Amino acid sequence: FVIQECYVQNTAREYAKIYAAEAEPLEGFGEVPEIIPIFLVHRPANNIPYATVEEELVGEFVKYSVRDGKEVNFLRRESEAGQKCCTFQHWVYEKTNGSLLVTDLQGVGMKLTDVGIATLAKGYKGFKGNCSISFIEQFRALHQCNKYCEMLGLKSLRTTHQKQRKATFIKSKNLPNSSTLKKTVPKKAREPRDFISSEH
């Protein structure tokens, strides 16, 4: 678990660096969220041989996005850090063609830690996330663009989502005798990951 925790957070950190490189030069964008690095430590003499180490964040700890993908954290919409976290999620979603979403954004000010990543079932470029695919679906349905999304030229997900739904409706409307088609119900997505201690 600790190896995956390091892999997820440091992968998200690399996306955040690229995001910062695009956002920081924009006039008026200002400070950009940073995902702090997490390190794996091997302690062979200890009963728990592996642990993670990261910078201690001092100050008010805030969850900008939530773990279950269904609840919207309204506090994030009001703060600059929260809006920029939402924009970061949108930016990653768009850069990966909707295949990957950094979620569970939380931390102190613009310094974030203990993030999660959701990927489509097949993963993305060999990477599989540690959060349910439902996070991506919920984000696509609930995200509201803000001024930082506009500054980066990100496309509204509502328009894209509505077009996808409309196309699905049109396809199903044109199916021959659709009432006789066998209906399948997708298996319930796995529950969101539980909190994992940083020592294992």
C-alpha positions in Angstrom: 0.0 0.0 0.0 2.8 2.5 0.8 4.4 1.9 -2.5 1.2 2.6 -4.3 0.6 5.7 -2.1 4.0 7.1 -3.1 3.4 6.2 -6.8 0.0 7.9 -6.9 1.0 11.1 -5.1 4.2 11.5 -7.1 2.4 10.8 -10.4 -0.1 13.5 -9.5 2.9 15.8 -8.5 4.3 15.4 -12.0 1.0 16.5 -13.5 0.9 19.4 -11.1 4.4 20.6 -12.3 3.2 20.6 -15.9 0.0 22.4 -14.9 2.1 25.0 -13.1 4.4 25.6 -16.1 1.3 26.4 -18.2 -0.6 28.4 -15.6 2.0 30.5 -13.9 3.0 32.6 -16.9 -0.7 33.6 -17.5 -1.3 37.2 -16.4 -3.5 37.3 -13.3 -3.3 33.5 -12.6 -1.0 33.9 -9.6 0.1 31.0 -7.3 -0.5 27.5 -8.4 -1.3 24.4 -6.2 1.7 22.2 -5.5 1.4 18.5 -4.6 4.2 17.9 -2.1 6.6 14.9 -2.7 6.2 11.7 -0.6 9.2 9.4 0.0 9.3 5.7 0.8 11.6 4.8 3.7 12.8 1.2 4.4 13.5 0.4 8.0 14.6 -3.3 8.1 15.0 -3.4 11.9 11.5 -2.1 12.5 8.3 -4.3 12.9 6.8 -2.2 10.2 9.6 -2.0 7.7 8.2 0.5 5.2 6.9 4.0 5.9 6.3 7.2 4.0 7.8 10.6 4.9 6.6 14.0 3.7 6.8 17.6 4.6 4.7 18.6 7.6 2.0 21.0 6.6 1.3 23.6 9.3 -2.0 25.6 9.2 -5.6 25.0 8.5 -6.1 21.7 6.7 -8.8 21.9 4.0 -10.4 19.3 1.8 -10.9 20.9 -1.6 -12.4 17.8 -3.3 -13.9 14.9 -1.5 -13.1 11.2 -1.6 -16.5 9.7 -2.6 -16.9 11.6 -5.8 -20.5 12.3 -5.0 -20.4 15.1 -2.4 -19.4 18.5 -3.7 -17.3 20.6 -1.2 -18.9 24.0 -1.6 -16.1 25.6 0.5 -13.7 25.0 -2.4 -15.7 27.2 -4.7 -15.2 30.2 -2.5 -11.5 30.1 -2.0 -8.8 30.8 -4.6 -7.0 27.6 -3.7 -10.2 25.6 -4.1 -11.0 27.1 -7.5 -7.4 26.4 -8.7 -7.7 22.8 -7.4 -10.9 22.4 -9.5 -9.1 23.9 -12.5 -6.2 21.5 -12.0 -8.7 18.6 -12.0 -10.3 19.9 -15.2 -6.9 20.4 -16.8 -5.7 16.9 -16.0 -9.1 15.5 -17.2 -8.7 17.3 -20.5 -5.0 16.6 -21.0 -5.7 12.8 -20.6 -8.8 12.9 -22.8 -11.0 12.1 -19.8 -9.0 9.0 -18.8 -7.5 10.2 -15.6 -8.6 12.5 -12.7 -6.6 13.7 -9.7 -9.0 13.7 -6.8 -9.1 13.9 -3.0 -7.2 17.2 -3.2 -6.5 18.4 0.3 -3.9 20.3 2.2 -2.9 23.7 3.7 -3.2 26.7 1.3 -1.7 25.8 -2.0 0.3 22.8 -0.7 -1.6 19.5 -1.2 -1.0 16.0 0.1 -2.7 12.5 0.2 -4.3 12.8 -3.2 -6.0 10.1 -5.1 -6.2 9.3 -8.8 -9.1 7.8 -10.7 -8.6 6.2 -14.1 -10.9 4.5 -16.6 -11.1 0.7 -16.1 -8.3 0.0 -18.5 -6.0 2.6 -16.8 -4.1 5.3 -18.6 -0.7 4.8 -20.3 -0.1 1.7 -18.1 -1.1 3.5 -14.9 -4.1 2.4 -12.8 -5.5 4.7 -10.1 -6.5 4.0 -6.6 -10.0 5.5 -6.8 -13.2 4.4 -8.4 -14.0 5.3 -12.0 -17.2 6.8 -10.6 -15.1 9.8 -9.5 -14.5 10.6 -13.2 -18.2 10.3 -14.0 -19.2 12.5 -11.1 -16.6 15.1 -11.9 -17.7 15.3 -15.5 -21.3 15.8 -14.4 -20.7 18.2 -11.5 -17.7 20.4 -12.4 -18.5 24.1 -12.9 -15.8 26.0 -14.7 -14.4 29.1 -13.1 -12.2 32.0 -14.2 -9.0 29.9 -14.0 -10.5 27.3 -16.3 -11.3 30.1 -18.7 -7.8 31.5 -18.4 -6.3 28.1 -19.4 -8.8 27.8 -22.3 -10.4 24.7 -20.9 -13.6 23.5 -22.6 -16.8 23.3 -20.5 -17.5 19.8 -19.5 -21.3 20.4 -19.3 -21.4 21.0 -23.1 -19.3 17.9 -23.8 -21.3 15.8 -21.3 -24.7 17.0 -22.8 -23.5 16.2 -26.3 -22.5 12.7 -25.2 -25.9 12.2 -23.5 -27.7 13.6 -26.6 -25.8 11.3 -28.9 -26.6 8.3 -26.7 -30.2 9.2 -26.7 -30.3 9.6 -30.5 -28.6 6.2 -31.0 -31.0 4.5 -28.7 -34.0 6.1 -30.4 -32.9 4.7 -33.7 -32.4 1.2 -32.6 -34.8 -1.3 -34.1 -37.3 -2.6 -31.6 -35.3 -1.4 -28.7 -37.8 -2.8 -26.2 -36.7 -6.3 -27.0 -33.0 -5.6 -26.5 -31.3 -7.3 -23.6 -30.6 -4.7 -20.9 -27.3 -4.9 -19.0 -26.6 -3.2 -15.8 -22.9 -2.4 -15.0 -21.5 -4.0 -11.9 -21.4 -1.5 -9.0 -18.1 0.4 -8.9 -15.9 -0.5 -6.0 -16.3 1.6 -2.9 -13.9 4.5 -2.5 -10.6 3.7 -0.9 -10.5 3.8 2.9 -8.0 6.0 4.7 -4.6 4.3 4.7 -2.2 4.9 7.4 1.2 6.2 6.2 2.9 3.3 8.1 2.5 -0.3 6.9 
